[in-house]
Amino acid sequence: MAARTNHAVELSVVIPTYQDAQCLALTLRSLTRQTVSPERFEVVVIRDGGSPAGYADAVEAAAGLDLRLLEFPRRRGRSAARNEAVRHTRAPLLLFLDADSYASPQLLERHLAHHAVAGRPAVLMGRRDELSLEHVEAALDDREMTDVPRRRADRAGDLRFPHGQPPGPEWLRAGWALAYTHNISLARDLFDRTGGFDERSGLRWGLEDIELFYRVHRHLGVTGLNFAFDDEARAFHLPHHRNTDRNFADFAANRSLLTGQYHVIEWEFYGLLDVYDSLERIVYYRSAATDCARHATCRIGPAFDRLADRLPGPRVLWVGTGSDQVDLPAGALTFDYAAPPGPTNYHLVGMDPPIPPGSLDAVVSVDFWRYLRWDDLCRFVNTSGRLAREVHLVGTGDTGSAPLTPGPAVLDYLRRALSAAFATRLTHVDGLGEVLTLRPLPTAARRGPARV
């Protein structure tokens, strides 16, 4: 380990570790073989409790690095460990690796080069290829790591992309959903301004990194291109012990914590098993909500004026925009994407809102239902049918930019398609448009087998 000097380092590599000294030794050794000069970066490792066995050997592997080793006497979790490590960094740029992130020789150079150019996205995500035991021999023998065989597609060594890296930049508008701390960099100042890692997850696994980078994304603007991905900034995920059952349980607990905190489209669709599918929906529905807000479409006002006295009560969820221009009664809720989120207004699509079943008189969606993909439209009406006695899909005829402006034939097809689970009625309301009313059928009255 090199003595710490007063030179101005450009990059701080932050690595938490817990009972994985065998991985850490290889990861630190990979950092001694970087294409950038060791004077340009420092490495801050924090041991999050656990047995110290093997860590002396791991530190020996870091010969020549500007290394600082911190430790918690008792385990506090990855968020607390990373936050503490960052407090001891000196560089203006942070790179988060895990103890099992074996670095390719050009890894640090790629991160430094990205951030050296003004105007580039604030966060750079690097690639991580999964390793099995047959690939570890090269690392142990200090040989250059060769390309790892792709697991499920020709270009899918990184498990975030099981079917290949997506084309184009649009997916990066929700890059936070793939922002794992095994290979990611951002400015220290931006990390500080967004508050660092949320330590409420404690010792539980999962989502503490995603939640941080969601806050970074929100701080920079949710419609911005705030993330970049570099396929050549590569790290290799070393094999280590996993308890998958416990990880899934931890993930579910952390997700419940966050969906209770963030009533927004982004967390409504975030999932673990197929993250890229979640990401696509996040990008699509955030764009749809932004479109409605920007063009003042999906307006609640005309629907309220012409439907309110026809509804079975005042406890209505109104989905659309312009709720601030309507004198909604007490007990009403909104999904208004043009108004700030709050205790009665959520930025959700309606898949699983924080609303008790049976607590509403009606749900009214003004045009926004036209943006929904078919499976999500089914989820929306099914969820709404659990919340309320009636569901009303209002089609004003405003073309806007929704992918569908249904005519009478399509609306009648929709009515018939939903009649397996709802009593349906299609009516024309003067000054508003077409209204498809759905009343949930008792379970025993639903026709035919369940369909997927």
N, C-alpha and C positions, 0 to 999 in steps of 0.2 A: 504494500500500500504506500503510495507516494505521500509525502508530507503536504499538508494543505498550505497553499501559498496565497498571496494577496493579489494574484493576477485576476483580471476580470473575465470570468468564465462566461460563455455565451449560452450554455444549455445545462440545465440540471435534470439528471435522470433520477426519478423517484421510484423506489422498489420496496413494497412491503413484503414481508416473508413470515411464514408460520409453518414450522415443522417440515420444511422442504429444502434443507441445506444441500441435498444432492442436486436439485435443480439450480439453486442459487449459484453454486460453484461454477456450473457450466455457463450460466447467463453472464456472470461477472467476467469469466474468461473471454466470452464472445465480445464483451465491451472493450477488452484490451487489444482487440484486433480490428478496430474501426479505421476507416480511411481518413477520418479527421484526426488532427493532432490531439493528444490527451490533454493538452493545456486549454483546449477550448470548451471542455465539459467537466462536470463533476458528477459523482454518483452518490446519492444519499439512500442508504438501506436502513429500514427500520424493522426490527424483529418484534413481532406482535405477541410477546409472551411465548409460552411453550418451552420445550427443552432446548438448551443451547448446544446440544450434541451436534457435532459436525460443522458448526458455523465458523470455527477457527480455520478449518481447512478451506471453507468457502472463501473466506477473506484472503487467504494466501493466493487464491486463484486470481485475485484482483491486483496483482503486482503491477505497479506503474500507473494505476488509476488514482485520480484525486477522489478518494473515497472517505465517506463518513458513515459510521455504523452507529445507529441509535437503537434503543430497545425499551419496550414496556415491560415492567416486571410481571404484570398479569395481562392476559389477552383483553383487548378492548375492541377489536374488529377492524376491518380494512379501512373504513372511512376515517376513524380516529387515527389510525396509523398513518395514512396518507396525509391527512391534515397536519399532523405533527412533523412529518418529514418535510413538507413544504415550508413550514416555519423556519427550517434550518437551511434552506436553499439560498444561493447567492445570485443565480443567473436570471435574466429577464424572461427566459423561455423554459417551460416545463415539458418534459417527456415522461409520461407514465408507462412503465413496464411492470409486468408481474415477475416474481422470482423464477417462473418457468418460461419466460419469454427470451429464448435464445436468439440473439441478434445477428442478422446478416451483416457483413462488413460495412456496407454502405448505409446502414439504417440511420445513424445519427446525421450523416451528411445529407440524406434526403430530407429529414425534418428541418435541419438548419437552412437548407436551400429554399424550401417552401416559404418559410417565414421571413426570409431575407428580401422577398419581393413585395413591395407595397401593393395593397389592393387585393391580395389573394384571400380566400376564406380564412377565418380566424382559427379554425381547428383543422388539423391534419390527422386523418386516420391512416394507419399503415395496415398492411396485410399480415395475417397470421395463419401459417400453414400448420395443420395438425400432424404431429409425429406419432409413430408407434415405436415399439421397442426395436424393430429392425433398423430404424433410422438413427437410433441413439449412438450406435457404434461410431459413426462418423464424428459426432460431437465429442465423444470420449477420447477418440484418437486425434482430436484436434485437426480433423480434415475439413475442407470446405464442404458445407452442406449442399447437396445436390437438390434439384427440384424434387419435391415430394409428389408421389403419384396422386393424381386427382381422385377425389373420393366418389363424387356422384356426377361429375360433368367434366368436360375437357378443360374448363377454366374454373375449377371450384375447389382449389386447395383450402381456401378460407371458407369455413363452414357457414359464414354469414351469407354466402352466395352458392347454395347447393346446385344451382342450375346455371352458374356463370355470372360474372359481374354484369349488372344491368347496363344497357346502353344509355348514353346521354347523361346529362347532369340532373334531371328532374328528381331522381330518388334522393339526391343529396340535400334537397330541401327539407327532408326529415332525417338527415344524417345522424342526429342525436340518438335515434332509435337503434343505431348500430355502433354507438360510441363506447366501446369497451376499453377499459384502462390497460389492456395488455399491450397497447402500441398506439399511443395517441398524444398529441402535443398541442399546447396553447400557451399564450402569454401569461406570465405570472400575474400581471396586473389584472387581466381578465378573470383569472381564477379567483383573485381576491375580491374583485367587484361583485362577483356572483355568489360569494359566501362559502366557497369550498364544498367539501362533501358533507352531506347531511348524516349526522352520526346516530340518528334514531334507529337505524337498522341494526345497530349493535353488532352482534356476532352472526347475524343471519347473512346468508349468501344471496347476492344478486340485486341488481337494479340501482345500487348506490352510485355507480358510474353513469348509468343512463339518466338518472334523475339530475345529477349535476349538469350533464351536457344538455338536458332539456332546459334547465334554467339559463345556461349560456345562450342557447338558441333563442329563448324568449327575451333575454336581455338585449340581444343583437337585432331582434325582429323576426317574428315567426314566418314571415313570407320571404326572408332573405336566403341567399345561398351562403350559409355560414360554415359549411363543412366541405372538405376535400378528401379524396381517397387516392393514395399512391400505392399502386400494385408493386412497385419496386422497393418501397420502404418496408422490408419484410422481416418478420420475426417468426420463429418456429416454436410451437407449443410443446414443451417437453412433457412426457408422460408423468403423471403424478396420481396419487390416490384420490378417488372421487367417491362420494356417497350420493348417488343420483337421487334417491328417494328423499333424502334430507334436503338436497338442493331444490327440488321441486316444491317441497313444503315451505322452505325459506322464501323462495321466489313468490309463491302465492301470498304469503303474509306481507311481504314488502309491497307487492302490487296492490293489495287491499288498502294498505296505508296510503299509497300514492293516488289511487283513484278516488279515495275519500278526500284527498287534499286538492287534487286538480280535476275539476269538473269540466274537462275540455276534450275536444276531439282526439288530440294526440294520445292521451292516456286511455281513452275509451277503446281504442283499437290496438293498443300495444299488447303483444303477446310474446310467448317464449318459443313455441314449437316451430312457427313459420314466421320469423321476424320480417322477412322481406315482404310477405303478403300483408302483414300489418303496416309496413312502411308505405306500400303502394296505396292502401286505403287512407292512411293519414295524409299523404300528399294530395290525393284526389279530393277528399272531403274538406280539407283545409282550403284548397283552391276554390271549391264550390261555395263554402261559407264566405270567403273573401269576395268572390264574385257577387254574391247576393248583397253583401254590405256595400260594396263599391258602387253598384248600379241601382241600389235601393229597390231591388226586386223582392219577391216573396213577402210583400207588405202585409202586416197583421191588421192594420187599420180597417181596410174595406171589409175584411172577413169578420172582424169584431162587430162592425156596424150592422152587418146583414145577417149574422148568425147568432149573436149572443143571446137574443131573446128566444131562439129555437133550441138552445142547449138545455139539458136537464138540470143545470145548476151553474154557479159561478166558479167552481174550482176547476179551472181549465188550464191545460198546458198548451200555450200558443207557440207554434214553431214558425219562425220567419224573422222579419226585420221591422224596425220602426215602432217597437213597443213603447218608446219614450213619447210618442205622439198619440198614445191611446190611454184613456183613463180606465185602466184595468181594475176590476174589483179586488177586494181583499181575498186572498186564497189562490189567486191566479199565479201561474208560473210561466216562464218563457224560455225558449231556446232562441235568443236573439243574438246573432253573430255581429250585429252592428253596435250593440250596447256592451258596456263592461260586464264581465262575469261577476256574480254576486250571489247572495243567499236565495234569491228568487229567479235568477237568470243564469242558465248554464250554457256553455259553448259545446253542446253535445249534439250527436245525431239521434240518439235515442235507443241505443242497443241495451243498455242496462243502467238507467239513470238512478240517482239516489232519491227515489220517490217511493213511498210505501205502496204496495199493491192495494187496489181498491180505494185509494185516497182521493181520486179525481172524478169529476163528473164527465169530463170529455178531454180528448186530445185533438187539436186542430193543427194540421200541417198545411201551410199556405205555399204551394208550389215547390217547396224544398224537397218534398217526397219524390218529385220528378228527377232529382239528381241521384237518387239511391240506386245502387246496383240491386238486381233482383233479390239475391239472397239477403241483402241488408234491408230491403223494403219489407220482406217477409218478417225478418227479425223485428223491425220497427213496429209493424202493425200488431204482431204477437205480443211484444212487450207492452205496447200502448193498451191492448185489450186486457192485460192484467192490471193496469193502473186505473183504467176508467171504464165507464159503462158504454161510451161511444167513442169511435175514432172517425174523424172527418178528414178526407184528403181533398183539398181544394185546388182545382185547376183553373186559374184565372184566364188562361189563354195568352198570358205575357210570354213572348217567345224567349226573351233574355238569352242566356247562353246555356241553359239546361239542355242535356242531351236529348230530351224528349218533350214535345208539346203534343200530348195525346189528343186525337180526334175522337168522335163519338164511338167509332168501332173499337178502338183500343181501350177506351174507358169501359165499354161494355164487356170486353174480354177480361179486363182486370176485375170487374165486378164478379164475373162468373168464376174466375180463377180463385178468388178469395172466399167464395160462398161455401167452400168446404169447411171453413172454420168460423164464418161470420154470417149473420143475416145482413144482406147488402141492399142498398138503395141508391140509385143514381138520379140526381135531380139537377135542374138548372135553376140558379138563383140570379135573378135580374141584378145587374150592376156588379156582379162578382164573377160568375162563371159556373163551371160544373163542380158539383160536390158529391163525392162518393162517401156515403155513410156506412160504417161497419159497426155492428153490435155483436160481441162475442157470443157464440152459441155455447150452451152447456156441453161439456165434454162428451156426454153420452149421445148428443144429437149430431155430432160431427160425422160427416159421411166418409166412408171408405177408410182404408189404411193410411197410416201416417206416411207422408212423402218427404223425401230428403231433397 
